[in-house]
Amino acid sequence: MSKYDRENDNMFLNPIQDSKKKSIVESVTDIIIGFAMYLPINFFILPMFAADIANQELMGFLQITAIFTMVAFVRKYTIRRWFSKMRF
């Protein structure tokens, strides 16, 4: 068995465990980045849907929800991948 095979076997036998410190730092980073992202998004997106909000139209609410959900997914995925590559 080559060294490469042993390293890959170990990768599957011992799952990577996040440290508590890494989890806390990731969560705080996610909150800070999310806050910084949503301020301008609220400023630009919500006025575009002002009439839909005032008329309480369901499609407007669904569109706003879809935009915020996509942004949150991309943010969370990017931060998770970034932290999975970091070593603590």
PyMOL Python script that loads the backbone (N, CA, C, O; Angstrom):
from pymol import cmd

cmd.read_pdbstr("""\
ATOM      1  N   MET A   1       0.852  -1.174   0.000  1.00  0.00           N
ATOM      2  CA  MET A   1       0.000   0.000   0.000  1.00  0.00           C
ATOM      3  C   MET A   1       0.899   1.238   0.000  1.00  0.00           C
ATOM      4  O   MET A   1       1.834   1.348   0.793  1.00  0.00           O
ATOM      5  N   SER A   2       0.595   2.150  -0.897  1.00  0.00           N
ATOM      6  CA  SER A   2       1.414   3.350  -1.005  1.00  0.00           C
ATOM      7  C   SER A   2       1.033   4.363   0.070  1.00  0.00           C
ATOM      8  O   SER A   2       0.006   4.243   0.737  1.00  0.00           O
ATOM      9  N   LYS A   3       1.889   5.355   0.210  1.00  0.00           N
ATOM     10  CA  LYS A   3       1.630   6.417   1.185  1.00  0.00           C
ATOM     11  C   LYS A   3       0.336   7.155   0.848  1.00  0.00           C
ATOM     12  O   LYS A   3      -0.420   7.539   1.741  1.00  0.00           O
ATOM     13  N   TYR A   4       0.089   7.350  -0.443  1.00  0.00           N
ATOM     14  CA  TYR A   4      -1.126   8.039  -0.879  1.00  0.00           C
ATOM     15  C   TYR A   4      -2.370   7.271  -0.444  1.00  0.00           C
ATOM     16  O   TYR A   4      -3.333   7.869   0.036  1.00  0.00           O
ATOM     17  N   ASP A   5      -2.352   5.944  -0.612  1.00  0.00           N
ATOM     18  CA  ASP A   5      -3.500   5.119  -0.220  1.00  0.00           C
ATOM     19  C   ASP A   5      -3.738   5.182   1.284  1.00  0.00           C
ATOM     20  O   ASP A   5      -4.884   5.260   1.727  1.00  0.00           O
ATOM     21  N   ARG A   6      -2.662   5.149   2.075  1.00  0.00           N
ATOM     22  CA  ARG A   6      -2.818   5.208   3.529  1.00  0.00           C
ATOM     23  C   ARG A   6      -3.402   6.548   3.972  1.00  0.00           C
ATOM     24  O   ARG A   6      -4.225   6.600   4.885  1.00  0.00           O
ATOM     25  N   GLU A   7      -2.972   7.635   3.320  1.00  0.00           N
ATOM     26  CA  GLU A   7      -3.512   8.948   3.674  1.00  0.00           C
ATOM     27  C   GLU A   7      -4.994   9.034   3.335  1.00  0.00           C
ATOM     28  O   GLU A   7      -5.773   9.600   4.100  1.00  0.00           O
ATOM     29  N   ASN A   8      -5.387   8.477   2.196  1.00  0.00           N
ATOM     30  CA  ASN A   8      -6.800   8.502   1.821  1.00  0.00           C
ATOM     31  C   ASN A   8      -7.621   7.606   2.729  1.00  0.00           C
ATOM     32  O   ASN A   8      -8.754   7.952   3.065  1.00  0.00           O
ATOM     33  N   ASP A   9      -7.075   6.448   3.143  1.00  0.00           N
ATOM     34  CA  ASP A   9      -7.781   5.579   4.081  1.00  0.00           C
ATOM     35  C   ASP A   9      -7.998   6.298   5.405  1.00  0.00           C
ATOM     36  O   ASP A   9      -9.081   6.223   5.985  1.00  0.00           O
ATOM     37  N   ASN A  10      -6.978   6.991   5.881  1.00  0.00           N
ATOM     38  CA  ASN A  10      -7.102   7.729   7.140  1.00  0.00           C
ATOM     39  C   ASN A  10      -8.141   8.835   7.037  1.00  0.00           C
ATOM     40  O   ASN A  10      -8.824   9.152   8.011  1.00  0.00           O
ATOM     41  N   MET A  11      -8.254   9.415   5.855  1.00  0.00           N
ATOM     42  CA  MET A  11      -9.218  10.485   5.672  1.00  0.00           C
ATOM     43  C   MET A  11     -10.642   9.966   5.894  1.00  0.00           C
ATOM     44  O   MET A  11     -11.488  10.680   6.432  1.00  0.00           O
ATOM     45  N   PHE A  12     -10.904   8.727   5.482  1.00  0.00           N
ATOM     46  CA  PHE A  12     -12.247   8.181   5.635  1.00  0.00           C
ATOM     47  C   PHE A  12     -12.454   7.543   6.998  1.00  0.00           C
ATOM     48  O   PHE A  12     -13.585   7.471   7.477  1.00  0.00           O
ATOM     49  N   LEU A  13     -11.381   7.078   7.633  1.00  0.00           N
ATOM     50  CA  LEU A  13     -11.513   6.448   8.939  1.00  0.00           C
ATOM     51  C   LEU A  13     -11.648   7.472  10.055  1.00  0.00           C
ATOM     52  O   LEU A  13     -12.361   7.238  11.031  1.00  0.00           O
ATOM     53  N   ASN A  14     -10.973   8.599   9.918  1.00  0.00           N
ATOM     54  CA  ASN A  14     -11.002   9.645  10.940  1.00  0.00           C
ATOM     55  C   ASN A  14     -11.645  10.899  10.361  1.00  0.00           C
ATOM     56  O   ASN A  14     -10.953  11.713   9.749  1.00  0.00           O
ATOM     57  N   PRO A  15     -12.947  11.070  10.539  1.00  0.00           N
ATOM     58  CA  PRO A  15     -13.574  12.275   9.979  1.00  0.00           C
ATOM     59  C   PRO A  15     -12.998  13.532  10.614  1.00  0.00           C
ATOM     60  O   PRO A  15     -12.622  13.547  11.786  1.00  0.00           O
ATOM     61  N   ILE A  16     -12.943  14.567   9.820  1.00  0.00           N
ATOM     62  CA  ILE A  16     -12.404  15.840  10.303  1.00  0.00           C
ATOM     63  C   ILE A  16     -13.369  16.427  11.323  1.00  0.00           C
ATOM     64  O   ILE A  16     -14.567  16.540  11.067  1.00  0.00           O
ATOM     65  N   GLN A  17     -12.838  16.796  12.475  1.00  0.00           N
ATOM     66  CA  GLN A  17     -13.659  17.376  13.527  1.00  0.00           C
ATOM     67  C   GLN A  17     -13.280  18.843  13.694  1.00  0.00           C
ATOM     68  O   GLN A  17     -12.113  19.196  13.861  1.00  0.00           O
ATOM     69  N   ASP A  18     -14.295  19.668  13.645  1.00  0.00           N
ATOM     70  CA  ASP A  18     -14.053  21.094  13.861  1.00  0.00           C
ATOM     71  C   ASP A  18     -13.833  21.352  15.341  1.00  0.00           C
ATOM     72  O   ASP A  18     -14.501  20.779  16.201  1.00  0.00           O
ATOM     73  N   SER A  19     -12.897  22.213  15.610  1.00  0.00           N
ATOM     74  CA  SER A  19     -12.690  22.607  16.995  1.00  0.00           C
ATOM     75  C   SER A  19     -13.768  23.609  17.392  1.00  0.00           C
ATOM     76  O   SER A  19     -14.386  24.246  16.539  1.00  0.00           O
ATOM     77  N   LYS A  20     -13.981  23.736  18.683  1.00  0.00           N
ATOM     78  CA  LYS A  20     -14.968  24.699  19.168  1.00  0.00           C
ATOM     79  C   LYS A  20     -14.568  26.117  18.779  1.00  0.00           C
ATOM     80  O   LYS A  20     -15.408  26.939  18.414  1.00  0.00           O
ATOM     81  N   LYS A  21     -13.275  26.383  18.865  1.00  0.00           N
ATOM     82  CA  LYS A  21     -12.784  27.713  18.517  1.00  0.00           C
ATOM     83  C   LYS A  21     -13.078  28.023  17.049  1.00  0.00           C
ATOM     84  O   LYS A  21     -13.525  29.122  16.721  1.00  0.00           O
ATOM     85  N   LYS A  22     -12.830  27.065  16.180  1.00  0.00           N
ATOM     86  CA  LYS A  22     -13.072  27.264  14.755  1.00  0.00           C
ATOM     87  C   LYS A  22     -14.559  27.500  14.487  1.00  0.00           C
ATOM     88  O   LYS A  22     -14.913  28.349  13.670  1.00  0.00           O
ATOM     89  N   SER A  23     -15.419  26.763  15.161  1.00  0.00           N
ATOM     90  CA  SER A  23     -16.864  26.932  14.983  1.00  0.00           C
ATOM     91  C   SER A  23     -17.324  28.306  15.442  1.00  0.00           C
ATOM     92  O   SER A  23     -18.149  28.941  14.785  1.00  0.00           O
ATOM     93  N   ILE A  24     -16.796  28.762  16.564  1.00  0.00           N
ATOM     94  CA  ILE A  24     -17.164  30.086  17.074  1.00  0.00           C
ATOM     95  C   ILE A  24     -16.687  31.175  16.122  1.00  0.00           C
ATOM     96  O   ILE A  24     -17.433  32.104  15.814  1.00  0.00           O
ATOM     97  N   VAL A  25     -15.453  31.064  15.660  1.00  0.00           N
ATOM     98  CA  VAL A  25     -14.908  32.069  14.739  1.00  0.00           C
ATOM     99  C   VAL A  25     -15.710  32.070  13.438  1.00  0.00           C
ATOM    100  O   VAL A  25     -15.997  33.134  12.889  1.00  0.00           O
ATOM    101  N   GLU A  26     -16.071  30.891  12.943  1.00  0.00           N
ATOM    102  CA  GLU A  26     -16.873  30.811  11.719  1.00  0.00           C
ATOM    103  C   GLU A  26     -18.242  31.461  11.914  1.00  0.00           C
ATOM    104  O   GLU A  26     -18.712  32.190  11.040  1.00  0.00           O
ATOM    105  N   SER A  27     -18.876  31.204  13.038  1.00  0.00           N
ATOM    106  CA  SER A  27     -20.200  31.779  13.309  1.00  0.00           C
ATOM    107  C   SER A  27     -20.143  33.296  13.418  1.00  0.00           C
ATOM    108  O   SER A  27     -20.980  33.996  12.849  1.00  0.00           O
ATOM    109  N   VAL A  28     -19.161  33.800  14.143  1.00  0.00           N
ATOM    110  CA  VAL A  28     -19.018  35.250  14.299  1.00  0.00           C
ATOM    111  C   VAL A  28     -18.705  35.896  12.946  1.00  0.00           C
ATOM    112  O   VAL A  28     -19.246  36.953  12.621  1.00  0.00           O
ATOM    113  N   THR A  29     -17.839  35.266  12.168  1.00  0.00           N
ATOM    114  CA  THR A  29     -17.514  35.782  10.839  1.00  0.00           C
ATOM    115  C   THR A  29     -18.754  35.820   9.957  1.00  0.00           C
ATOM    116  O   THR A  29     -18.983  36.790   9.233  1.00  0.00           O
ATOM    117  N   ASP A  30     -19.551  34.761  10.022  1.00  0.00           N
ATOM    118  CA  ASP A  30     -20.780  34.699   9.233  1.00  0.00           C
ATOM    119  C   ASP A  30     -21.745  35.818   9.621  1.00  0.00           C
ATOM    120  O   ASP A  30     -22.366  36.434   8.755  1.00  0.00           O
ATOM    121  N   ILE A  31     -21.868  36.075  10.906  1.00  0.00           N
ATOM    122  CA  ILE A  31     -22.764  37.138  11.379  1.00  0.00           C
ATOM    123  C   ILE A  31     -22.281  38.507  10.908  1.00  0.00           C
ATOM    124  O   ILE A  31     -23.074  39.315  10.426  1.00  0.00           O
ATOM    125  N   ILE A  32     -20.989  38.765  11.046  1.00  0.00           N
ATOM    126  CA  ILE A  32     -20.438  40.071  10.660  1.00  0.00           C
ATOM    127  C   ILE A  32     -20.560  40.288   9.154  1.00  0.00           C
ATOM    128  O   ILE A  32     -20.983  41.356   8.712  1.00  0.00           O
ATOM    129  N   ILE A  33     -20.194  39.285   8.369  1.00  0.00           N
ATOM    130  CA  ILE A  33     -20.296  39.413   6.913  1.00  0.00           C
ATOM    131  C   ILE A  33     -21.757  39.547   6.492  1.00  0.00           C
ATOM    132  O   ILE A  33     -22.081  40.336   5.605  1.00  0.00           O
ATOM    133  N   GLY A  34     -22.638  38.776   7.129  1.00  0.00           N
ATOM    134  CA  GLY A  34     -24.060  38.869   6.817  1.00  0.00           C
ATOM    135  C   GLY A  34     -24.614  40.250   7.098  1.00  0.00           C
ATOM    136  O   GLY A  34     -25.361  40.799   6.289  1.00  0.00           O
ATOM    137  N   PHE A  35     -24.254  40.812   8.235  1.00  0.00           N
ATOM    138  CA  PHE A  35     -24.709  42.164   8.580  1.00  0.00           C
ATOM    139  C   PHE A  35     -24.211  43.169   7.549  1.00  0.00           C
ATOM    140  O   PHE A  35     -24.971  44.019   7.085  1.00  0.00           O
ATOM    141  N   ALA A  36     -22.928  43.069   7.191  1.00  0.00           N
ATOM    142  CA  ALA A  36     -22.344  44.004   6.223  1.00  0.00           C
ATOM    143  C   ALA A  36     -22.969  43.841   4.837  1.00  0.00           C
ATOM    144  O   ALA A  36     -23.092  44.815   4.094  1.00  0.00           O
ATOM    145  N   MET A  37     -23.362  42.622   4.490  1.00  0.00           N
ATOM    146  CA  MET A  37     -23.970  42.392   3.177  1.00  0.00           C
ATOM    147  C   MET A  37     -25.416  42.872   3.117  1.00  0.00           C
ATOM    148  O   MET A  37     -25.845  43.434   2.109  1.00  0.00           O
ATOM    149  N   TYR A  38     -26.165  42.653   4.191  1.00  0.00           N
ATOM    150  CA  TYR A  38     -27.596  42.929   4.139  1.00  0.00           C
ATOM    151  C   TYR A  38     -27.943  44.404   4.283  1.00  0.00           C
ATOM    152  O   TYR A  38     -29.039  44.808   3.897  1.00  0.00           O
ATOM    153  N   LEU A  39     -27.050  45.213   4.821  1.00  0.00           N
ATOM    154  CA  LEU A  39     -27.334  46.654   4.870  1.00  0.00           C
ATOM    155  C   LEU A  39     -27.520  47.239   3.467  1.00  0.00           C
ATOM    156  O   LEU A  39     -28.553  47.857   3.209  1.00  0.00           O
ATOM    157  N   PRO A  40     -26.561  47.067   2.553  1.00  0.00           N
ATOM    158  CA  PRO A  40     -26.786  47.607   1.205  1.00  0.00           C
ATOM    159  C   PRO A  40     -27.875  46.858   0.437  1.00  0.00           C
ATOM    160  O   PRO A  40     -28.572  47.454  -0.384  1.00  0.00           O
ATOM    161  N   ILE A  41     -28.027  45.557   0.697  1.00  0.00           N
ATOM    162  CA  ILE A  41     -29.083  44.810   0.008  1.00  0.00           C
ATOM    163  C   ILE A  41     -30.449  45.362   0.408  1.00  0.00           C
ATOM    164  O   ILE A  41     -31.315  45.562  -0.443  1.00  0.00           O
ATOM    165  N   ASN A  42     -30.640  45.606   1.703  1.00  0.00           N
ATOM    166  CA  ASN A  42     -31.900  46.212   2.158  1.00  0.00           C
ATOM    167  C   ASN A  42     -32.106  47.585   1.527  1.00  0.00           C
ATOM    168  O   ASN A  42     -33.218  47.937   1.136  1.00  0.00           O
ATOM    169  N   PHE A  43     -31.041  48.344   1.434  1.00  0.00           N
ATOM    170  CA  PHE A  43     -31.128  49.705   0.905  1.00  0.00           C
ATOM    171  C   PHE A  43     -31.552  49.715  -0.564  1.00  0.00           C
ATOM    172  O   PHE A  43     -32.305  50.594  -0.982  1.00  0.00           O
ATOM    173  N   PHE A  44     -31.072  48.740  -1.357  1.00  0.00           N
ATOM    174  CA  PHE A  44     -31.360  48.726  -2.791  1.00  0.00           C
ATOM    175  C   PHE A  44     -32.545  47.837  -3.174  1.00  0.00           C
ATOM    176  O   PHE A  44     -33.306  48.191  -4.074  1.00  0.00           O
ATOM    177  N   ILE A  45     -32.714  46.708  -2.519  1.00  0.00           N
ATOM    178  CA  ILE A  45     -33.750  45.752  -2.917  1.00  0.00           C
ATOM    179  C   ILE A  45     -35.131  46.151  -2.408  1.00  0.00           C
ATOM    180  O   ILE A  45     -36.095  46.142  -3.173  1.00  0.00           O
ATOM    181  N   LEU A  46     -35.239  46.497  -1.141  1.00  0.00           N
ATOM    182  CA  LEU A  46     -36.564  46.780  -0.581  1.00  0.00           C
ATOM    183  C   LEU A  46     -37.284  47.949  -1.260  1.00  0.00           C
ATOM    184  O   LEU A  46     -38.493  47.853  -1.471  1.00  0.00           O
ATOM    185  N   PRO A  47     -36.598  49.055  -1.615  1.00  0.00           N
ATOM    186  CA  PRO A  47     -37.314  50.118  -2.337  1.00  0.00           C
ATOM    187  C   PRO A  47     -37.859  49.669  -3.702  1.00  0.00           C
ATOM    188  O   PRO A  47     -38.858  50.211  -4.176  1.00  0.00           O
ATOM    189  N   MET A  48     -37.213  48.691  -4.330  1.00  0.00           N
ATOM    190  CA  MET A  48     -37.707  48.184  -5.607  1.00  0.00           C
ATOM    191  C   MET A  48     -39.058  47.488  -5.442  1.00  0.00           C
ATOM    192  O   MET A  48     -39.837  47.406  -6.392  1.00  0.00           O
ATOM    193  N   PHE A  49     -39.331  46.992  -4.251  1.00  0.00           N
ATOM    194  CA  PHE A  49     -40.566  46.263  -3.983  1.00  0.00           C
ATOM    195  C   PHE A  49     -41.503  47.050  -3.061  1.00  0.00           C
ATOM    196  O   PHE A  49     -42.375  46.461  -2.422  1.00  0.00           O
ATOM    197  N   ALA A  50     -41.334  48.356  -2.987  1.00  0.00           N
ATOM    198  CA  ALA A  50     -42.136  49.169  -2.060  1.00  0.00           C
ATOM    199  C   ALA A  50     -43.631  49.052  -2.349  1.00  0.00           C
ATOM    200  O   ALA A  50     -44.431  48.945  -1.420  1.00  0.00           O
ATOM    201  N   ALA A  51     -44.012  49.071  -3.615  1.00  0.00           N
ATOM    202  CA  ALA A  51     -45.435  48.964  -3.962  1.00  0.00           C
ATOM    203  C   ALA A  51     -45.986  47.591  -3.586  1.00  0.00           C
ATOM    204  O   ALA A  51     -47.104  47.483  -3.082  1.00  0.00           O
ATOM    205  N   ASP A  52     -45.201  46.545  -3.830  1.00  0.00           N
ATOM    206  CA  ASP A  52     -45.635  45.191  -3.471  1.00  0.00           C
ATOM    207  C   ASP A  52     -45.788  45.050  -1.966  1.00  0.00           C
ATOM    208  O   ASP A  52     -46.713  44.393  -1.488  1.00  0.00           O
ATOM    209  N   ILE A  53     -44.885  45.663  -1.226  1.00  0.00           N
ATOM    210  CA  ILE A  53     -44.958  45.603   0.239  1.00  0.00           C
ATOM    211  C   ILE A  53     -46.182  46.372   0.731  1.00  0.00           C
ATOM    212  O   ILE A  53     -46.911  45.900   1.604  1.00  0.00           O
ATOM    213  N   ALA A  54     -46.401  47.556   0.168  1.00  0.00           N
ATOM    214  CA  ALA A  54     -47.544  48.372   0.592  1.00  0.00           C
ATOM    215  C   ALA A  54     -48.873  47.685   0.281  1.00  0.00           C
ATOM    216  O   ALA A  54     -49.820  47.772   1.063  1.00  0.00           O
ATOM    217  N   ASN A  55     -48.937  46.999  -0.869  1.00  0.00           N
ATOM    218  CA  ASN A  55     -50.172  46.308  -1.264  1.00  0.00           C
ATOM    219  C   ASN A  55     -50.256  44.888  -0.709  1.00  0.00           C
ATOM    220  O   ASN A  55     -51.242  44.186  -0.932  1.00  0.00           O
ATOM    221  N   GLN A  56     -49.240  44.479  -0.001  1.00  0.00           N
ATOM    222  CA  GLN A  56     -49.155  43.139   0.584  1.00  0.00           C
ATOM    223  C   GLN A  56     -49.377  42.050  -0.468  1.00  0.00           C
ATOM    224  O   GLN A  56     -50.162  41.124  -0.267  1.00  0.00           O
ATOM    225  N   GLU A  57     -48.671  42.181  -1.592  1.00  0.00           N
ATOM    226  CA  GLU A  57     -48.787  41.203  -2.672  1.00  0.00           C
ATOM    227  C   GLU A  57     -47.878  40.013  -2.397  1.00  0.00           C
ATOM    228  O   GLU A  57     -46.700  40.168  -2.073  1.00  0.00           O
ATOM    229  N   LEU A  58     -48.445  38.838  -2.532  1.00  0.00           N
ATOM    230  CA  LEU A  58     -47.721  37.606  -2.224  1.00  0.00           C
ATOM    231  C   LEU A  58     -46.508  37.412  -3.134  1.00  0.00           C
ATOM    232  O   LEU A  58     -45.444  37.014  -2.659  1.00  0.00           O
ATOM    233  N   MET A  59     -46.649  37.685  -4.427  1.00  0.00           N
ATOM    234  CA  MET A  59     -45.528  37.488  -5.353  1.00  0.00           C
ATOM    235  C   MET A  59     -44.352  38.398  -5.009  1.00  0.00           C
ATOM    236  O   MET A  59     -43.198  37.991  -5.138  1.00  0.00           O
ATOM    237  N   GLY A  60     -44.628  39.600  -4.581  1.00  0.00           N
ATOM    238  CA  GLY A  60     -43.549  40.495  -4.165  1.00  0.00           C
ATOM    239  C   GLY A  60     -42.815  39.951  -2.962  1.00  0.00           C
ATOM    240  O   GLY A  60     -41.586  39.992  -2.903  1.00  0.00           O
ATOM    241  N   PHE A  61     -43.569  39.439  -1.998  1.00  0.00           N
ATOM    242  CA  PHE A  61     -42.943  38.852  -0.808  1.00  0.00           C
ATOM    243  C   PHE A  61     -42.112  37.624  -1.173  1.00  0.00           C
ATOM    244  O   PHE A  61     -41.023  37.425  -0.634  1.00  0.00           O
ATOM    245  N   LEU A  62     -42.628  36.799  -2.093  1.00  0.00           N
ATOM    246  CA  LEU A  62     -41.886  35.603  -2.512  1.00  0.00           C
ATOM    247  C   LEU A  62     -40.603  35.971  -3.252  1.00  0.00           C
ATOM    248  O   LEU A  62     -39.579  35.308  -3.092  1.00  0.00           O
ATOM    249  N   GLN A  63     -40.658  37.025  -4.059  1.00  0.00           N
ATOM    250  CA  GLN A  63     -39.459  37.466  -4.772  1.00  0.00           C
ATOM    251  C   GLN A  63     -38.409  37.998  -3.801  1.00  0.00           C
ATOM    252  O   GLN A  63     -37.226  37.686  -3.929  1.00  0.00           O
ATOM    253  N   ILE A  64     -38.839  38.795  -2.838  1.00  0.00           N
ATOM    254  CA  ILE A  64     -37.908  39.309  -1.826  1.00  0.00           C
ATOM    255  C   ILE A  64     -37.297  38.145  -1.050  1.00  0.00           C
ATOM    256  O   ILE A  64     -36.089  38.114  -0.815  1.00  0.00           O
ATOM    257  N   THR A  65     -38.130  37.199  -0.659  1.00  0.00           N
ATOM    258  CA  THR A  65     -37.647  36.032   0.083  1.00  0.00           C
ATOM    259  C   THR A  65     -36.653  35.235  -0.743  1.00  0.00           C
ATOM    260  O   THR A  65     -35.642  34.775  -0.213  1.00  0.00           O
ATOM    261  N   ALA A  66     -36.920  35.062  -2.038  1.00  0.00           N
ATOM    262  CA  ALA A  66     -36.008  34.316  -2.909  1.00  0.00           C
ATOM    263  C   ALA A  66     -34.657  35.020  -3.020  1.00  0.00           C
ATOM    264  O   ALA A  66     -33.615  34.365  -2.987  1.00  0.00           O
ATOM    265  N   ILE A  67     -34.665  36.331  -3.148  1.00  0.00           N
ATOM    266  CA  ILE A  67     -33.412  37.086  -3.246  1.00  0.00           C
ATOM    267  C   ILE A  67     -32.590  36.928  -1.968  1.00  0.00           C
ATOM    268  O   ILE A  67     -31.395  36.635  -2.027  1.00  0.00           O
ATOM    269  N   PHE A  68     -33.228  37.122  -0.819  1.00  0.00           N
ATOM    270  CA  PHE A  68     -32.507  37.014   0.446  1.00  0.00           C
ATOM    271  C   PHE A  68     -32.031  35.580   0.700  1.00  0.00           C
ATOM    272  O   PHE A  68     -30.956  35.376   1.265  1.00  0.00           O
ATOM    273  N   THR A  69     -32.818  34.596   0.289  1.00  0.00           N
ATOM    274  CA  THR A  69     -32.420  33.198   0.464  1.00  0.00           C
ATOM    275  C   THR A  69     -31.214  32.865  -0.399  1.00  0.00           C
ATOM    276  O   THR A  69     -30.295  32.189   0.063  1.00  0.00           O
ATOM    277  N   MET A  70     -31.199  33.327  -1.646  1.00  0.00           N
ATOM    278  CA  MET A  70     -30.051  33.064  -2.518  1.00  0.00           C
ATOM    279  C   MET A  70     -28.784  33.719  -1.977  1.00  0.00           C
ATOM    280  O   MET A  70     -27.713  33.112  -1.981  1.00  0.00           O
ATOM    281  N   VAL A  71     -28.910  34.950  -1.517  1.00  0.00           N
ATOM    282  CA  VAL A  71     -27.749  35.648  -0.952  1.00  0.00           C
ATOM    283  C   VAL A  71     -27.238  34.909   0.285  1.00  0.00           C
ATOM    284  O   VAL A  71     -26.031  34.733   0.449  1.00  0.00           O
ATOM    285  N   ALA A  72     -28.148  34.478   1.150  1.00  0.00           N
ATOM    286  CA  ALA A  72     -27.749  33.762   2.366  1.00  0.00           C
ATOM    287  C   ALA A  72     -27.084  32.433   2.028  1.00  0.00           C
ATOM    288  O   ALA A  72     -26.098  32.054   2.661  1.00  0.00           O
ATOM    289  N   PHE A  73     -27.615  31.723   1.036  1.00  0.00           N
ATOM    290  CA  PHE A  73     -27.022  30.445   0.641  1.00  0.00           C
ATOM    291  C   PHE A  73     -25.605  30.626   0.117  1.00  0.00           C
ATOM    292  O   PHE A  73     -24.690  29.910   0.522  1.00  0.00           O
ATOM    293  N   VAL A  74     -25.428  31.579  -0.779  1.00  0.00           N
ATOM    294  CA  VAL A  74     -24.093  31.824  -1.346  1.00  0.00           C
ATOM    295  C   VAL A  74     -23.125  32.257  -0.253  1.00  0.00           C
ATOM    296  O   VAL A  74     -21.985  31.793  -0.217  1.00  0.00           O
ATOM    297  N   ARG A  75     -23.567  33.145   0.640  1.00  0.00           N
ATOM    298  CA  ARG A  75     -22.711  33.601   1.738  1.00  0.00           C
ATOM    299  C   ARG A  75     -22.302  32.437   2.627  1.00  0.00           C
ATOM    300  O   ARG A  75     -21.118  32.260   2.918  1.00  0.00           O
ATOM    301  N   LYS A  76     -23.263  31.653   3.056  1.00  0.00           N
ATOM    302  CA  LYS A  76     -22.979  30.550   3.971  1.00  0.00           C
ATOM    303  C   LYS A  76     -22.099  29.500   3.306  1.00  0.00           C
ATOM    304  O   LYS A  76     -21.171  28.991   3.935  1.00  0.00           O
ATOM    305  N   TYR A  77     -22.373  29.165   2.047  1.00  0.00           N
ATOM    306  CA  TYR A  77     -21.573  28.173   1.329  1.00  0.00           C
ATOM    307  C   TYR A  77     -20.129  28.648   1.189  1.00  0.00           C
ATOM    308  O   TYR A  77     -19.193  27.878   1.405  1.00  0.00           O
ATOM    309  N   THR A  78     -19.955  29.915   0.828  1.00  0.00           N
ATOM    310  CA  THR A  78     -18.608  30.463   0.644  1.00  0.00           C
ATOM    311  C   THR A  78     -17.833  30.468   1.958  1.00  0.00           C
ATOM    312  O   THR A  78     -16.668  30.070   1.995  1.00  0.00           O
ATOM    313  N   ILE A  79     -18.465  30.910   3.018  1.00  0.00           N
ATOM    314  CA  ILE A  79     -17.788  30.948   4.318  1.00  0.00           C
ATOM    315  C   ILE A  79     -17.464  29.541   4.798  1.00  0.00           C
ATOM    316  O   ILE A  79     -16.378  29.308   5.329  1.00  0.00           O
ATOM    317  N   ARG A  80     -18.382  28.602   4.620  1.00  0.00           N
ATOM    318  CA  ARG A  80     -18.138  27.222   5.050  1.00  0.00           C
ATOM    319  C   ARG A  80     -16.966  26.601   4.294  1.00  0.00           C
ATOM    320  O   ARG A  80     -16.126  25.928   4.892  1.00  0.00           O
ATOM    321  N   ARG A  81     -16.907  26.828   2.967  1.00  0.00           N
ATOM    322  CA  ARG A  81     -15.790  26.294   2.168  1.00  0.00           C
ATOM    323  C   ARG A  81     -14.478  26.960   2.573  1.00  0.00           C
ATOM    324  O   ARG A  81     -13.441  26.299   2.636  1.00  0.00           O
ATOM    325  N   TRP A  82     -14.516  28.256   2.845  1.00  0.00           N
ATOM    326  CA  TRP A  82     -13.319  28.991   3.246  1.00  0.00           C
ATOM    327  C   TRP A  82     -12.791  28.434   4.560  1.00  0.00           C
ATOM    328  O   TRP A  82     -11.589  28.203   4.698  1.00  0.00           O
ATOM    329  N   PHE A  83     -13.677  28.216   5.526  1.00  0.00           N
ATOM    330  CA  PHE A  83     -13.245  27.718   6.826  1.00  0.00           C
ATOM    331  C   PHE A  83     -12.848  26.244   6.783  1.00  0.00           C
ATOM    332  O   PHE A  83     -12.041  25.805   7.602  1.00  0.00           O
ATOM    333  N   SER A  84     -13.393  25.483   5.856  1.00  0.00           N
ATOM    334  CA  SER A  84     -12.995  24.078   5.769  1.00  0.00           C
ATOM    335  C   SER A  84     -11.562  23.943   5.259  1.00  0.00           C
ATOM    336  O   SER A  84     -10.901  22.936   5.515  1.00  0.00           O
ATOM    337  N   LYS A  85     -11.084  24.953   4.542  1.00  0.00           N
ATOM    338  CA  LYS A  85      -9.702  24.933   4.051  1.00  0.00           C
ATOM    339  C   LYS A  85      -8.712  25.479   5.073  1.00  0.00           C
ATOM    340  O   LYS A  85      -7.508  25.257   4.948  1.00  0.00           O
ATOM    341  N   MET A  86      -9.212  26.192   6.084  1.00  0.00           N
ATOM    342  CA  MET A  86      -8.331  26.782   7.095  1.00  0.00           C
ATOM    343  C   MET A  86      -7.928  25.744   8.128  1.00  0.00           C
ATOM    344  O   MET A  86      -8.659  24.788   8.388  1.00  0.00           O
ATOM    345  N   ARG A  87      -6.777  25.943   8.700  1.00  0.00           N
ATOM    346  CA  ARG A  87      -6.289  25.071   9.773  1.00  0.00           C
ATOM    347  C   ARG A  87      -6.245  25.865  11.066  1.00  0.00           C
ATOM    348  O   ARG A  87      -5.674  26.954  11.112  1.00  0.00           O
ATOM    349  N   PHE A  88      -6.839  25.329  12.101  1.00  0.00           N
ATOM    350  CA  PHE A  88      -6.822  25.974  13.417  1.00  0.00           C
ATOM    351  C   PHE A  88      -6.025  25.127  14.374  1.00  0.00           C
ATOM    352  O   PHE A  88      -5.882  25.485  15.543  1.00  0.00           O
TER     353      PHE A  88
END
""", "prot")
cmd.dss("prot")
cmd.show_as("cartoon", "prot")
cmd.util.cbc("prot")
cmd.orient("prot")
